[in-house]
Amino acid sequence: MEIKNLRLEFGSGEQAVRAVDGVSLSISAGETLCLVGESGSGKSVTALSIARLLPSPPAHYPGGEILLKGRDVLRASKSELRRLRGGVVSYIFQEPGASLNPVFRVGRQIKESLKLHRPQAATDAEVIRLLKLVGIPAAESRLRNYPHEMSGGMQQRVMIALALASEPKLLVADEPTTALDVTIQAQILDLLRELKERLGMSMLLITHNLGIVGQMADRVAVMYAGQIVEAAPTAGLLRRPLHPYTQALINSVPKLGGGAERLTAIAGTVPHPGLMPPGCRFEPRCAKARPDCARQIPQLIEVEAGRWVRCPYWNAGN
């Protein structure tokens, strides 16, 4: 997948609000890219745009390209979109309880996906195989359960089975562990990593938790206020973050050991898409801001091979 200079707006005319502004991303075959940022940064709407799942109107795209297997999704017909959704890219959403239909048994819901994308495999045996693949015990009886009869972790495993039923090339996991306790979070992340390697998929993992990035991602893109502010291979970014926002995110992660120190927080909040600062969008919250940061619009520049930063002072003091 490749996203080129994507711009996404909600509304039209003078009332239009730009939620994504000039985002470029790429994911190679078999690669995992983590998209990181606070709530309101534009991560989820960027991900939903990949298969054009946002209702239009109010969403529209004044510019950019989203290439899946070389085909621009923004110019695809309805029939092409139906083939891409599930067949090429599948989604795992934040809250499985809200994504699963409460009035249908989970086996029927998985079989519905099979009928759309692999009709020859739409059998109870294939549903049971998928449930076993994602680690659900007693799969033969579980396929007759309704979602409310399963725990949150089990529901998320069913969502993963649903996403894998169509054998996608790209799996988009939008904060798949947000509503789960820590133990179940670790199990789901281990499962996603194992399945990606076994099935040879690419994965876009969206999170605001930098704690899981190191164990999951090949590369990381940090998003703030609708823009990519830093992108780099995972090890390099975690070892030496260059953008002040990335540094602040890493510093705000609680540390194990070393005494009970007060947590480091980032002052303020992500700006509303309709009220962006005139210069650098992070400037009002940046502890390292300079006077011209409020006026100068920073560009995303490649400072090392494969390493991009949206800050003219990324090397100040180094």
PyMOL commands that set and color helices and strands:
alter all, ss='L'
color gray80, all
select helices_A, chain A and resi 13-15+43-49+73-75+78-87+96-99+106-117+119-121+124-133+139-142+147-149+152-165+182-199+210-216+234-239+244-251+283-285+291-294
alter helices_A, ss='H'
color red, helices_A
select strands_A, chain A and resi 2-10+17-26+32-36+59-68+71-72+89-92+170-174+202-207+219-224+227-233+301-304+307-309
alter strands_A, ss='S'
color yellow, strands_A
deselect
rebuild
show_as cartoon
